């Protein structure tokens, strides 16, 4: 089963903690056309919303059932899993699962992986090390 990652799961350290040690392989570069990557309201991680342009990400083939459960736990209850069409480097269009927000923000700033790594990555890794992949779902509930 294919999955398209566009946010914090682009980071190998986060991906390895969420998916497990078997996830050390790198995904293929891919893009999701007709969407923008923006900050989730009040959060450090992104969501994708319809818009002009495209969102660069990674496409992973062969995600196991156990890994799918871990991804769903990591993403939390504020998302829905949607089958999307992404384009890989050779121009081929492929379908893959991606997580989209249940309530897309109306106005939000663009999200940057580099900025996230600089200011928020360490905090997320600590949470993942202590709480496991369900960190978002748990922290969302505790945040209110």
C-alpha positions in Angstrom: 0.0 0.0 0.0 1.4 3.4 -1.0 1.4 6.5 1.3 2.3 10.1 0.4 4.0 12.0 3.2 4.2 15.8 3.1 4.9 17.0 6.6 6.9 15.9 9.6 7.0 12.3 8.3 9.4 13.7 5.6 12.0 13.8 8.4 13.8 10.4 8.6 14.0 10.5 12.4 10.3 11.1 12.8 9.5 8.5 10.1 11.7 5.8 11.7 10.1 6.4 15.1 6.5 6.3 13.8 6.9 3.5 11.3 9.6 1.5 13.1 13.1 0.4 12.1 11.9 -1.3 8.9 11.1 2.2 7.6 14.8 3.1 7.0 14.4 3.0 3.3 13.9 6.3 1.5 10.7 7.1 -0.3 10.5 8.4 -3.9 10.1 12.1 -4.4 6.6 12.9 -5.5 4.3 15.9 -5.7 0.6 16.5 -5.0 -0.7 19.0 -7.5 -3.5 21.5 -6.8 -2.7 21.8 -3.1 -0.8 24.0 -0.6 1.1 23.0 2.5 0.1 25.3 5.4 0.4 25.3 9.2 -2.4 23.4 11.0 -4.1 26.1 13.1 -2.2 26.5 16.4 0.1 23.6 15.7 3.7 23.2 14.4 2.9 20.6 11.8 1.3 21.1 8.4 -1.9 20.2 6.6 -2.5 20.4 2.9 -5.4 22.4 1.5 -6.6 22.9 -2.1 -4.8 25.7 -3.8 -2.6 26.7 -6.7 0.7 25.0 -7.0 1.9 21.7 -5.7 3.2 20.1 -2.5 6.5 18.2 -2.6 6.7 15.0 -0.6 7.8 11.4 -0.5 5.9 8.4 -1.8 6.4 5.1 0.1 5.4 1.7 -1.3 4.8 -1.4 0.7 3.6 0.2 3.9 2.6 -2.8 6.1 -0.7 -3.1 8.0 1.1 -2.5 11.3 2.7 0.7 9.9 -0.6 1.9 8.6 -2.0 1.7 12.2 1.0 3.5 13.5 0.6 6.3 10.9 -3.1 6.6 11.7 -2.3 6.9 15.5 0.4 9.5 14.7 -2.0 11.6 12.5 -4.7 11.5 15.1 -8.4 12.1 14.9 -8.3 15.4 13.1 -7.5 13.8 9.7 -9.1 11.6 7.2 -7.3 9.2 5.0 -7.9 9.9 1.3 -6.7 8.2 -1.8 -4.9 10.9 -3.9 -3.1 11.1 -7.2 0.5 12.1 -6.9 3.2 12.5 -9.6 6.6 11.0 -9.4 9.8 12.3 -11.0 9.3 10.5 -14.3 5.9 12.1 -14.7 3.9 9.0 -13.9 0.7 9.6 -11.9 0.2 7.1 -9.1 -2.4 6.8 -6.4 -1.4 6.9 -2.7 -3.0 7.4 0.7 -2.6 10.8 2.3 -4.0 12.3 5.4 -6.1 15.5 4.9 -7.6 17.6 7.7 -11.2 17.2 8.6 -11.5 21.0 9.1 -9.1 22.7 6.6 -8.0 26.2 7.8 -9.3 29.1 5.8 -6.3 31.3 6.3 -2.9 29.8 7.2 0.8 30.5 6.6 2.9 28.3 4.5 4.8 25.6 6.4 8.5 24.9 6.0 10.2 21.6 6.9 13.5 23.5 7.5 11.9 25.9 9.9 10.1 23.0 11.7 13.4 21.1 12.0 15.1 24.2 13.5 12.4 25.1 16.1 10.2 22.0 16.8 11.7 18.8 15.7 13.5 18.0 19.0 10.2 18.5 21.0 8.4 16.1 18.7 11.1 13.4 18.9 11.0 13.6 22.7 7.3 13.1 22.6 7.6 10.2 20.2 10.3 8.6 22.4 8.1 8.8 25.5 4.6 8.4 24.1 5.0 6.5 20.8 3.2 7.2 17.5 -0.1 8.3 19.0 1.6 11.6 20.2 -0.6 13.9 18.0 -3.8 12.3 19.0 -2.9 12.5 22.7 -1.5 16.0 22.6 -4.5 17.2 20.6 -6.9 16.0 23.2 -4.9 17.5 26.0 -4.7 20.8 24.3 -8.4 21.1 24.3 
